[in-house]
């Protein structure tokens, strides 16, 4: 969403088709962004066997590395967390489930993965109830025909999934040279970050680190925090 250094191969058709070249670059970037949000979403859903296999065969780290390569020098800020994620491979499903439940389930060291748990501290939204927040998110999702599981509308997994969907739609429009629609989708992503995920993810990430330092979810949340600092830009409160 912000202007970044982009590392893509040069095209021989830049002079003949500058619009096509620009759309090609933006197609690649939005596709990479969709991949990152998709993995963030999957990682914050309860782990299943397919997820564990994807981590163990290094699909997660390989795709995150590839999807962030366009960032140029800024990728280095993410590679450290990606490398740390690789250190948690080969754990069995039962250990994943136990760790997930310890952090995000009913436990003493509970970390809420819900926007509603953090937004009450926001002075601008002190009067906003959980029902109002859920209704606002449902309206965002419904305009695209999306129906997340009831009761999960404000979870980090669903909000990342929604951003992945918007990025995928943006990718399709850049590929079709539908520039106006692509820009509109990009603005909708920006608005969603400002109004929702970007407001509370920094505190969520800190809480994960406080409760589970050096765990997979610590490094995963830290990766997400750095990534969102790039996406959000000036004013993001998650990275020192």
C-alpha positions as CSV (number, residue, x, y, z in Angstrom):
1,X,0.0,0.0,0.0
2,X,3.0,2.2,0.4
3,X,5.6,2.9,-2.2
4,X,8.4,0.3,-1.9
5,X,11.6,-0.6,-3.7
6,X,10.6,-3.3,-6.2
7,X,13.0,-5.8,-7.6
8,X,11.6,-7.3,-10.8
9,X,13.3,-8.2,-14.1
10,X,13.4,-5.5,-16.7
11,X,11.1,-5.8,-19.7
12,X,12.0,-5.3,-23.4
13,X,8.6,-3.8,-23.9
14,X,8.8,-0.9,-21.5
15,X,8.8,1.7,-24.3
16,X,6.1,-0.1,-26.5
17,X,3.8,-0.8,-23.6
18,X,4.4,1.2,-20.5
19,X,0.9,0.7,-19.1
20,X,1.3,-3.1,-19.6
21,X,4.6,-3.0,-17.8
22,X,3.2,-1.0,-14.9
23,X,0.2,-3.3,-14.6
24,X,2.5,-6.3,-14.7
25,X,4.6,-5.0,-11.9
26,X,1.5,-4.2,-9.8
27,X,0.0,-7.6,-10.6
28,X,3.1,-9.3,-9.2
29,X,3.2,-7.1,-6.1
30,X,-0.4,-7.5,-5.2
31,X,-0.2,-11.3,-5.8
32,X,2.8,-11.4,-3.3
33,X,0.9,-9.3,-0.8
34,X,-2.1,-11.7,-1.1
35,X,0.2,-14.6,-0.4
36,X,1.5,-13.0,2.8
37,X,-1.9,-12.2,4.1
38,X,-3.1,-15.7,3.2
39,X,-0.3,-17.3,5.3
40,X,-1.0,-14.9,8.2
41,X,-4.6,-15.9,8.1
42,X,-3.9,-19.6,8.0
43,X,-1.3,-19.4,10.8
44,X,-3.8,-17.8,13.2
45,X,-6.5,-20.3,12.6
46,X,-6.4,-23.4,14.8
47,X,-3.7,-25.7,13.4
48,X,-4.7,-28.8,11.5
49,X,-2.7,-31.5,9.9
50,X,-2.5,-29.7,6.5
51,X,-1.0,-26.6,8.3
52,X,1.6,-28.7,10.1
53,X,2.7,-30.4,6.9
54,X,3.0,-27.1,5.1
55,X,5.3,-25.9,7.9
56,X,7.3,-29.1,8.1
57,X,8.0,-29.3,4.3
58,X,9.1,-25.6,4.5
59,X,6.3,-24.4,2.2
60,X,5.5,-21.6,4.7
61,X,9.0,-20.1,4.9
62,X,9.7,-20.6,1.2
63,X,6.6,-18.8,0.1
64,X,7.1,-16.0,2.6
65,X,10.6,-15.5,1.4
66,X,9.6,-15.4,-2.2
67,X,6.6,-13.2,-1.5
68,X,8.7,-10.6,0.2
69,X,11.5,-10.5,-2.3
70,X,10.1,-7.4,-4.1
71,X,10.7,-5.4,-1.0
72,X,14.4,-5.1,-1.7
73,X,16.5,-4.0,1.3
74,X,13.4,-3.9,3.5
75,X,13.1,-7.7,3.1
76,X,16.0,-8.1,5.5
77,X,13.7,-7.0,8.3
78,X,11.4,-9.9,7.6
79,X,14.0,-12.6,6.8
80,X,15.2,-12.9,10.4
81,X,11.7,-13.8,11.6
82,X,11.3,-16.1,8.6
83,X,14.5,-17.9,9.6
84,X,13.3,-18.2,13.2
85,X,10.0,-19.7,11.9
86,X,12.1,-22.4,10.2
87,X,13.4,-23.5,13.6
88,X,9.9,-24.7,14.6
89,X,9.6,-27.3,11.9
90,X,9.1,-31.0,12.6
91,X,6.8,-30.5,15.6
92,X,3.8,-32.9,15.7
93,X,0.2,-31.7,15.3
94,X,-0.6,-32.4,19.0
95,X,2.2,-29.9,20.1
96,X,0.9,-27.3,17.7
97,X,-2.7,-27.7,19.0
98,X,-1.5,-27.5,22.7
99,X,0.5,-24.3,22.1
100,X,-2.4,-22.7,20.1
101,X,-4.9,-23.5,22.9
102,X,-2.5,-22.3,25.6
103,X,-2.2,-18.9,23.9
104,X,-5.6,-18.4,22.2
105,X,-7.9,-20.8,24.0
106,X,-9.2,-20.9,27.5
107,X,-6.1,-20.7,29.6
108,X,-4.3,-18.6,32.2
109,X,-1.9,-17.1,29.6
110,X,-4.8,-16.2,27.3
111,X,-4.0,-13.8,24.4
112,X,-7.2,-12.5,22.8
113,X,-7.0,-12.8,18.9
114,X,-10.1,-10.5,18.6
115,X,-10.2,-6.9,17.7
116,X,-13.0,-6.3,20.2
117,X,-10.7,-7.0,23.1
118,X,-8.4,-4.1,22.1
119,X,-10.6,-1.5,20.6
120,X,-12.3,-0.5,23.9
121,X,-9.0,1.2,24.8
122,X,-9.2,3.4,21.7
123,X,-10.6,6.8,22.8
124,X,-12.2,7.3,19.4
125,X,-14.2,4.1,19.8
126,X,-15.0,4.0,23.5
127,X,-18.8,3.9,22.9
128,X,-18.5,1.2,20.2
129,X,-19.9,-2.1,21.5
130,X,-18.9,-5.5,20.4
131,X,-22.2,-5.8,18.5
132,X,-21.5,-2.6,16.6
133,X,-18.0,-3.8,15.7
134,X,-19.3,-7.1,14.5
135,X,-22.0,-5.4,12.5
136,X,-19.4,-3.0,10.9
137,X,-17.1,-5.9,9.9
138,X,-20.0,-8.0,8.6
139,X,-21.0,-5.1,6.4
140,X,-17.4,-4.9,5.1
141,X,-17.4,-8.6,4.3
142,X,-20.9,-8.8,2.9
143,X,-20.3,-6.2,0.2
144,X,-18.0,-8.8,-1.4
145,X,-20.3,-11.7,-0.7
146,X,-18.1,-13.1,2.0
147,X,-19.6,-14.9,5.0
148,X,-17.0,-15.7,7.7
149,X,-17.9,-18.2,10.5
150,X,-20.4,-16.6,12.9
151,X,-18.6,-15.2,15.9
152,X,-15.2,-15.0,14.2
153,X,-15.7,-11.8,12.3
154,X,-13.2,-9.8,14.4
155,X,-10.5,-12.4,14.7
156,X,-7.0,-11.9,13.4
157,X,-7.4,-14.9,11.1
158,X,-10.5,-13.6,9.4
159,X,-9.3,-10.0,9.1
160,X,-6.0,-11.2,7.4
161,X,-8.1,-13.5,5.2
162,X,-10.2,-10.6,4.1
163,X,-7.1,-8.6,3.2
164,X,-5.8,-11.6,1.3
165,X,-9.1,-11.7,-0.6
166,X,-8.9,-8.0,-1.5
167,X,-5.3,-8.4,-2.7
168,X,-6.4,-11.3,-4.9
169,X,-9.1,-9.2,-6.4
170,X,-6.7,-6.4,-6.9
171,X,-4.3,-8.8,-8.7
172,X,-7.1,-9.9,-11.1
173,X,-7.8,-6.3,-11.9
174,X,-4.2,-5.2,-12.5
175,X,-3.8,-8.3,-14.7
176,X,-6.9,-7.2,-16.7
177,X,-5.6,-3.6,-16.9
178,X,-8.7,-2.5,-14.9
179,X,-6.7,0.2,-13.2
180,X,-9.5,2.1,-11.7
181,X,-11.0,-1.0,-10.0
182,X,-7.6,-2.1,-8.8
183,X,-6.9,1.3,-7.2
184,X,-10.3,1.2,-5.5
185,X,-9.5,-2.2,-4.1
186,X,-6.1,-0.9,-2.9
187,X,-7.9,1.9,-1.1
188,X,-10.3,-0.5,0.5
189,X,-7.3,-2.4,1.9
190,X,-5.8,0.8,3.2
191,X,-9.1,1.8,4.9
192,X,-9.5,-1.7,6.5
193,X,-6.0,-1.4,7.9
194,X,-6.6,2.0,9.3
195,X,-10.0,1.2,10.7
196,X,-9.4,-2.3,11.9
197,X,-6.3,-4.6,11.8
198,X,-3.6,-1.9,11.9
199,X,-5.1,-0.5,15.1
200,X,-4.9,-3.5,17.3
201,X,-2.4,-5.9,15.8
202,X,0.6,-4.2,17.4
203,X,-0.7,-4.8,21.0
204,X,-1.8,-8.3,20.0
205,X,1.8,-9.0,18.8
206,X,3.3,-7.6,22.0
207,X,1.0,-9.8,24.1
208,X,2.0,-12.9,22.2
209,X,5.6,-12.1,22.8
210,X,5.1,-11.5,26.5
211,X,3.3,-14.8,26.9
212,X,5.2,-17.0,24.5
213,X,8.7,-15.5,23.9
214,X,10.7,-17.3,21.3
215,X,7.8,-19.6,20.3
216,X,6.6,-20.1,16.8
217,X,3.6,-17.7,17.4
218,X,6.0,-15.1,18.8
219,X,8.0,-15.0,15.6
220,X,4.9,-15.3,13.5
221,X,3.2,-12.4,15.2
222,X,6.5,-10.4,14.9
223,X,6.7,-11.2,11.2
224,X,3.1,-9.9,10.9
225,X,3.9,-6.8,12.9
226,X,6.9,-5.8,10.7
227,X,4.9,-6.6,7.6
228,X,2.0,-4.4,8.7
229,X,4.4,-1.6,9.5
230,X,5.3,-1.6,5.8
231,X,1.7,-1.8,4.7
232,X,0.4,0.9,7.1
233,X,3.2,3.3,6.8
234,X,3.6,6.4,9.0
235,X,1.6,6.3,12.2
236,X,1.9,2.5,12.8
237,X,2.6,1.9,16.4
238,X,3.9,-1.7,16.3
239,X,7.6,-1.4,15.4
240,X,10.2,0.7,17.2
